Amino acid sequence: TLQIAKKYCRRAEITFWSKTSEFFFLVGESHRFPTFLGQTVSLFGWPRAFGVSTRGLQFPLVAETLGEGSRGASNSAVLDNVIIEITHGTLLIVKIGWAI
C-alpha cells in the first residue's frame, strides 16, 4: 500500500491512520505539520531523501541524507509544529500517538 501511495504522492496528499499512528509522504521543499510536545516523529527516506533539515524536533537534522531505516527514526517533538525541508527525494513521515 505504501508503494502505491508513493507513486501518487506528488499529485495528491495521501495519509494513512492506524489506532496509534499517522503515516504520510513529503516531497521536496518546506513542509509544516502539527505535533504535540513529546510526540514521536520518525523520518525515513523512501528510498532516499537529500538535504533534509528539521525544526521542532529534539534531535534536529541539518542537510542530512536519509534512507530507509536511518538516523531519522524515533525523534521527539519539542514544539507544536514541526518544519521539514527537503531538497530532493521523498520522505515517509510516521507520527506516533494522538493529542488528547
C-alpha positions in Angstrom: 0.0 0.0 0.0 2.8 2.4 0.8 4.5 1.8 -2.6 1.2 2.7 -4.3 0.8 5.8 -2.2 4.4 6.9 -3.0 3.6 6.6 -6.7 0.9 9.2 -6.4 2.3 11.4 -3.5 3.5 14.1 -6.0 -0.1 14.6 -7.2 -2.1 14.3 -4.0 -1.7 14.3 -0.2 -2.2 10.8 1.0 -2.3 10.0 4.7 -2.8 6.7 6.5 -4.1 6.3 10.0 -3.9 3.4 12.4 -5.1 3.2 16.0 -1.8 4.7 17.2 -0.1 6.3 14.2 -0.3 8.6 11.2 1.8 7.9 8.0 2.3 10.3 5.1 4.8 11.3 2.4 6.6 14.6 1.9 8.2 15.5 -1.4 10.6 18.4 -1.9 10.6 22.0 -0.4 9.4 23.0 3.0 6.6 21.4 5.0 5.0 22.3 8.4 2.7 19.9 10.2 1.1 19.8 13.7 2.6 17.7 16.6 2.3 17.8 20.3 5.1 18.0 22.9 6.8 14.6 23.2 5.2 13.1 20.2 7.4 10.5 18.4 8.1 11.6 14.8 10.2 9.3 12.5 11.5 10.3 9.1 12.6 7.7 6.5 13.9 8.2 3.0 11.7 6.4 0.6 14.1 5.2 -0.8 16.3 8.3 -0.2 15.8 12.0 0.7 18.6 14.6 0.4 19.2 17.9 2.1 16.8 17.1 5.0 16.6 19.7 7.7 14.2 19.9 10.6 13.0 22.3 13.2 10.9 21.5 16.2 12.4 18.1 17.0 14.6 17.1 19.9 17.4 16.0 17.6 17.4 18.4 14.6 18.7 17.4 11.3 20.8 19.7 9.1 21.2 18.9 5.4 21.1 15.2 6.0 20.7 12.3 3.5 18.2 9.8 4.9 17.4 6.3 3.6 15.1 3.6 4.9 15.8 2.7 8.5 18.1 5.7 9.0 19.0 8.2 11.7 15.7 10.0 11.3 13.9 7.3 13.3 12.3 7.9 16.8 12.8 11.6 17.2 10.6 13.6 19.6 8.6 16.8 19.0 9.6 19.8 21.2 7.2 22.2 19.6 3.5 22.1 18.5 4.6 22.3 14.8 7.5 20.6 13.0 9.1 22.1 9.9 10.9 19.8 7.5 12.8 20.9 4.5 13.9 18.5 1.7 16.0 19.5 -1.3 15.4 16.3 -3.3 13.6 12.9 -2.8 10.8 11.6 -0.8 10.3 11.2 3.0 7.9 8.8 4.8 6.8 10.5 8.0 5.4 8.4 10.9 3.8 10.2 13.8 3.0 8.0 16.8 0.3 8.9 19.3 -2.6 11.3 19.3 -3.1 14.6 21.2 -5.8 14.4 23.9 
